[in-house]
């Protein structure tokens, strides 16, 4: 192409700030959501998941394991959530979140290791300690907990199935993975948002979230 024919127009002007998202609905309006990111390659998609959740009105805080930060930058998560990422616990007891309790805990991606630890009551990292508290809140009717398992097909074994069954039995929601290439892949952002919206709607039926957010 000749220099005379070259064009590179500026983007269409928008009133959105750099961190803002264009709202697409209100299914998660008023929901406080903890996005728990663990150490699978699918962690690279976590910022997109966070922004998709925010487009439905959720306030999102990311918790990340050390392994997760091998696959997604802490700065990217902070930008997507517009708040600091929890990577270690402090005197603020972030895993308990008493000052601003979460309604929804979404583990995406959920690795084999974190699923196993949670199913057996092991709370030895900021993420698994947060999940221990989350399940306690869930069993009191104050929160909902969702897992989105992702891993290679060879890791789909009887131990994994038993651990997921144990989590399902106590009330956690297991989001079906996207089956592709011999792997359990992270579902689309839309599928994860729909799962969270459904769980939030069921939680509100109890009246707990309605009274707190009214």
C-alpha positions as CSV (number, residue, x, y, z in Angstrom):
1,X,0.0,0.0,0.0
2,X,1.4,3.4,-0.9
3,X,1.9,6.1,1.7
4,X,-0.9,8.1,0.2
5,X,-3.4,5.3,0.8
6,X,-2.4,4.5,4.4
7,X,-5.0,5.1,7.0
8,X,-5.0,4.4,10.8
9,X,-8.0,6.2,12.3
10,X,-8.3,7.0,16.0
11,X,-10.7,4.8,18.1
12,X,-14.3,5.9,18.5
13,X,-14.4,8.3,21.5
14,X,-15.9,6.8,24.7
15,X,-16.8,8.2,28.1
16,X,-15.5,5.0,29.8
17,X,-12.4,5.3,32.0
18,X,-9.5,3.0,31.6
19,X,-10.6,0.6,34.4
20,X,-14.4,0.9,33.7
21,X,-16.4,-1.8,31.9
22,X,-19.5,-1.3,29.7
23,X,-22.4,-2.7,31.7
24,X,-24.2,-5.5,29.9
25,X,-26.8,-6.4,32.6
26,X,-27.5,-6.5,36.3
27,X,-27.6,-10.2,37.1
28,X,-24.8,-9.7,39.7
29,X,-25.8,-6.2,40.8
30,X,-24.6,-5.7,44.4
31,X,-22.7,-9.0,44.6
32,X,-19.4,-9.1,46.3
33,X,-17.4,-11.8,44.5
34,X,-14.0,-13.4,45.3
35,X,-12.3,-14.8,42.2
36,X,-9.9,-17.4,43.4
37,X,-7.2,-18.0,40.8
38,X,-5.1,-21.1,41.1
39,X,-2.0,-22.4,39.2
40,X,-3.2,-23.8,35.9
41,X,-2.4,-22.3,32.5
42,X,-6.1,-21.2,32.3
43,X,-5.2,-18.6,34.9
44,X,-4.1,-16.4,32.0
45,X,-7.9,-15.8,31.3
46,X,-8.7,-14.6,34.8
47,X,-8.6,-10.9,33.9
48,X,-11.2,-11.5,31.2
49,X,-13.3,-13.4,33.6
50,X,-13.1,-10.6,36.2
51,X,-14.2,-8.0,33.7
52,X,-17.1,-10.2,32.4
53,X,-18.3,-10.5,36.0
54,X,-18.1,-6.7,36.5
55,X,-20.2,-6.1,33.3
56,X,-23.0,-7.7,35.2
57,X,-22.5,-5.5,38.3
58,X,-20.3,-7.7,40.5
59,X,-17.6,-6.2,42.7
60,X,-14.6,-8.5,42.2
61,X,-11.6,-9.2,44.4
62,X,-9.0,-11.6,43.1
63,X,-7.1,-14.0,45.4
64,X,-4.2,-15.7,43.6
65,X,-1.8,-18.6,44.5
66,X,1.9,-18.2,43.9
67,X,1.6,-20.8,41.1
68,X,-1.2,-18.8,39.5
69,X,1.1,-15.8,39.2
70,X,3.3,-17.8,36.9
71,X,0.5,-17.6,34.3
72,X,-1.1,-14.3,34.9
73,X,0.5,-11.0,36.0
74,X,-0.6,-9.6,39.4
75,X,-0.9,-6.2,37.7
76,X,-3.3,-7.5,35.1
77,X,-5.6,-8.9,37.8
78,X,-5.4,-5.7,39.7
79,X,-6.3,-3.7,36.6
80,X,-9.2,-6.0,35.8
81,X,-10.6,-6.0,39.3
82,X,-9.7,-2.4,40.1
83,X,-8.5,-3.5,43.6
84,X,-5.4,-5.1,45.1
85,X,-4.9,-8.9,44.6
86,X,-4.7,-11.0,47.8
87,X,-1.6,-13.1,47.6
88,X,-0.8,-13.4,51.2
89,X,-2.7,-13.0,54.5
90,X,-2.1,-10.1,56.8
91,X,-3.5,-8.8,60.1
92,X,-6.6,-7.8,58.1
93,X,-7.5,-11.5,57.9
94,X,-8.4,-11.2,54.2
95,X,-9.5,-14.9,54.1
96,X,-12.3,-14.2,56.6
97,X,-13.5,-10.9,55.0
98,X,-15.6,-10.1,58.0
99,X,-15.7,-6.3,57.2
100,X,-17.1,-6.9,53.7
101,X,-18.2,-10.5,53.3
102,X,-18.3,-12.1,49.9
103,X,-21.5,-13.4,48.4
104,X,-19.8,-15.6,45.8
105,X,-16.6,-17.5,45.7
106,X,-15.5,-18.6,42.2
107,X,-12.5,-20.8,41.9
108,X,-11.5,-20.4,38.3
109,X,-9.4,-22.2,37.3
110,X,-9.7,-24.9,40.0
111,X,-6.6,-27.2,39.9
112,X,-6.5,-30.8,40.9
113,X,-4.4,-29.8,43.9
114,X,-6.7,-27.1,45.2
115,X,-9.8,-29.3,44.7
116,X,-8.1,-32.1,46.7
117,X,-6.9,-29.8,49.5
118,X,-10.3,-28.2,49.9
119,X,-12.2,-31.6,49.8
120,X,-9.9,-32.8,52.7
121,X,-10.0,-29.7,54.8
122,X,-6.5,-28.5,54.1
123,X,-6.1,-24.7,54.5
124,X,-2.4,-24.1,54.1
125,X,-2.4,-21.2,51.6
126,X,-4.3,-17.9,51.4
127,X,-6.6,-19.4,48.8
128,X,-7.4,-22.7,50.6
129,X,-7.8,-20.8,53.9
130,X,-10.3,-18.5,52.1
131,X,-12.1,-21.5,50.9
132,X,-12.3,-23.0,54.3
133,X,-14.1,-19.9,55.5
134,X,-16.2,-19.7,52.3
135,X,-17.6,-23.2,52.9
136,X,-18.4,-22.2,56.5
137,X,-20.3,-19.2,55.2
138,X,-22.0,-21.3,52.6
139,X,-23.2,-23.9,55.2
140,X,-24.7,-21.0,57.1
141,X,-26.6,-19.8,54.0
142,X,-24.5,-16.7,53.7
143,X,-22.5,-17.4,50.5
144,X,-22.2,-19.6,47.5
145,X,-19.0,-21.4,46.3
146,X,-18.3,-22.5,42.8
147,X,-15.4,-24.5,41.3
148,X,-14.4,-24.5,37.6
149,X,-12.1,-27.5,37.3
150,X,-9.4,-27.4,34.5
151,X,-6.8,-30.0,33.8
152,X,-5.3,-32.5,31.4
153,X,-7.5,-35.5,30.7
154,X,-5.0,-37.9,32.3
155,X,-5.7,-36.2,35.6
156,X,-9.4,-37.2,35.4
157,X,-9.3,-40.1,37.8
158,X,-11.4,-41.6,40.6
159,X,-9.7,-39.4,43.2
160,X,-10.6,-36.3,41.4
161,X,-14.2,-37.4,40.9
162,X,-14.5,-38.4,44.6
163,X,-13.1,-35.0,45.7
164,X,-15.5,-33.1,43.5
165,X,-18.4,-35.3,44.8
166,X,-17.4,-34.4,48.3
167,X,-17.5,-30.7,47.5
168,X,-20.8,-31.1,45.7
169,X,-22.2,-33.0,48.7
170,X,-21.5,-30.1,51.1
171,X,-23.2,-27.6,48.7
172,X,-20.5,-26.4,46.4
173,X,-21.4,-25.9,42.7
174,X,-19.2,-27.7,40.2
175,X,-19.2,-25.9,36.8
176,X,-18.8,-28.3,33.9
177,X,-15.6,-27.7,32.0
178,X,-15.4,-27.2,28.3
179,X,-14.3,-30.5,26.8
180,X,-11.7,-29.9,24.0
181,X,-8.4,-31.4,23.0
182,X,-8.4,-34.2,25.6
183,X,-8.6,-31.6,28.4
184,X,-11.0,-30.0,30.8
185,X,-10.8,-26.4,29.7
186,X,-12.1,-23.3,31.4
187,X,-15.6,-22.5,30.2
188,X,-16.3,-19.3,28.4
189,X,-16.6,-16.1,30.3
190,X,-20.3,-16.1,29.5
191,X,-20.8,-19.6,31.0
192,X,-18.9,-18.6,34.2
193,X,-21.0,-15.4,34.5
194,X,-24.2,-17.4,34.0
195,X,-23.2,-19.9,36.7
196,X,-22.4,-17.2,39.2
197,X,-25.6,-15.3,38.3
198,X,-27.7,-18.5,38.9
199,X,-26.0,-19.1,42.2
200,X,-26.5,-15.5,43.3
201,X,-30.1,-15.7,42.5
202,X,-30.6,-18.8,44.5
203,X,-28.7,-17.2,47.4
204,X,-31.0,-14.2,47.3
205,X,-34.0,-16.4,47.7
206,X,-32.9,-17.1,51.3
207,X,-33.4,-13.4,52.0
208,X,-29.8,-13.0,53.4
209,X,-28.4,-11.1,50.5
210,X,-31.6,-9.1,49.9
211,X,-31.5,-7.8,53.4
212,X,-27.8,-7.0,53.4
213,X,-27.8,-5.2,50.1
214,X,-31.1,-3.4,50.4
